[in-house]
Amino acid sequence: MLFLQGILPLLAYVIAETFWGVRKAVLVALFLAVIEIVWSRISLGYFEQTGILSGALIGVMGGISYKMNSPLMIRLQPVVLSCVFAGVLTYYQFFDEPLIFKFYPLMKTMMPADQYAQLEVPEIRTMIGAMCGQLIGVFLVHGALVAVAAFRWNRWVWLAVRSIVIYAMVFAMVVINVWAKSRA
């Protein structure tokens, strides 16, 4: 369910905008963003930071859209989110260690021991660290595509670019890396 986080308020926004206009759609998106934040607290036992950031951006950028009676700012929310993710990944990639490694202790508690042991294999760890760095480019390209969609295309195309393209890009990145490793 967490992989849908941030998408549901925007999906509801697009549906509501279709029928009721920008202002009511912003209120629907904000309501669902708050529900997502509360749900993450209930289901995870803590407030998930990405959900809070996404919800806050929906609040701020949706508020601007509401005030302007224009969909542009709320449609640019995923662009800002992608840039923030790219920035965080860049910091950890170049000034600390790839961000994914910060989650290894959590993964150790969630995964069977034999699967987790595979993550510690040096070749796999190197590949995962490299993919974490490649995600910087994925998020920047995704942000650019969403920006183009926000300015040029209708709400449904924008939603598809926002919600489907990122998963397709990450999937392609993983497949290419696994394929390249198998050929080495």
N, C-alpha and C positions, 0 to 999 in steps of 0.2 A: 504494500500500500504506500510505503514511503516514496517509491519511485514516481508516484503520481502527485506528490506534494508540490504545490505551487501551480500545477496545471488545472486542477479542479476550479479554483476561483476564476481563472482566465477563461476556461470553457464556459462556465456559468455566465461570465461577463459577455462573451460573444453571443450566447443564446439570448440573454436579457437585452443586449443592445439591438439585436435583430427585431425584437418585439416592442421594447419600451423606450429605447433611446439611451444615450450615453449616461445621463445622470442616474437613472434607476439601475443601470447595469453596473456602475461603479459601486453603488451601495450593496448590490448583490455580491460582487467580488470581494468587497471588504468584509461583509458578513461571513462569507465562506473562508476567507483567510483567517479570521479570528477563530472560527470553528476548527480549522486545521491546526492552529497553534494549541488550542485547548485539547484537541484529540491527541496530538503528539505528547502532551504532558500526561494524559491519562494512559495512553498505550505504552509509552516508553519509560515513564516515571520521571522524566525531566523535559525541560523545554529544549527542543531541537533548534540549534542556532540558525540553520539554513531557513527553516520555516519562519522563524522570527524575522530574519532579514527580508525574506520574500514578502511576508505580510506587511512589514513596515514600508517596503517600497510600494506595495499596492496601495497602502494608506496615503503615502505622500504623493506618489505620481497619480494615483486615482483621484486624490483631492484636487490636484491641479487640473486634471481632465474634467472633473465635476465643475470646478469654478469656470473653466474655459468653455464648457459644454462641447468638448472635442475629445475624440478617442486617442489622439496621438500620444499623450504622455503615458497613459496606462499601457499602451501598446509598446512603449519603449522600456517598460519595467524589466522584461527579460534581457534586454541589451545591457542595462546597468548591472543586473545580476551576473550575466556572463562575464562582464569586465571585472567585477569583484572577484569571481571565482578564478579567473585567469591571473589576477593580481596576487591573490593568496597562494595559488599554486606556484607562481613565479618566485615569490619570496622564499617559500620552503624549498623549492628546487635548487635555488642558487645560493641561499644563505643559511640553510639548515640541512635537512634531508628531505627527500620526496615525501609529501604530505601523507601518502598512503601508509608509510611506515609508522606514523603516529597512531594508526588504527590497528596495528598488529596485535597489541595486547587485548583489545576488544574482540578481534577476530578469533584469537586463541580461545576465548571463552565460548564463542558461538559455533565453532567448527569442530568436527571430529578430529582427533589428534593426527590421524594419518593424512588428512587433507591439509591441515595446518602445516605439517612437516614439509609438504611440497612447497609451501610459500617460503620456507627457509633455505631451499636449495639455491646456491649462489647464482646459477644461470637464470632461474625463475625470478629471483629477487632483483637481479639486474634488469631483466626485461620489464618487470612491474615498475621499477623506478624510472625507466626510460619512457614507458607509457604515461606515467604521471606527468612527465615533462611535456609529452606530446599533447596532453589534454589542454595545455595552455593555448596552443594553436587551435585546437578544436573549439574551445570556448570563444576565442576571438573571432573565428570564422562564423560560428553560430550567431554571435552577437551582431556581426555585420549583416548576415542573411536576415535576421529578425528585423534589423533596422530598415533594410531595403523593403521588406514585406510591410512594415508599419507605414512607411511613406508611400508605397506604390500600389500595394495590392489590397484586396478586400479583406474583411475581418476573418473569413473562413480560411483563406490562404495563409494569412498571418498566423492564425492559430495552428495550422498544420506545420508551418515552418517552425514555430516556437516549440511545439510539443513533440513532433515526430523526428525532425531532422537531427536533433542532438543525439537521440538514441541510435539513429542510423549511422551517424558519424562515429560515435564511440564504438559501435559494433564493428564497423569497417576498420577502425584503428586496431582493435584487438585481433581481428582476423588477419590483417596484414602483418602484424607483429608475430603472431603464432606461425603464419606461413613462412615469414622470413627466417624465424628461428629454426623451423623444420628444414629449411634449405641450407642452413649454415653448416 
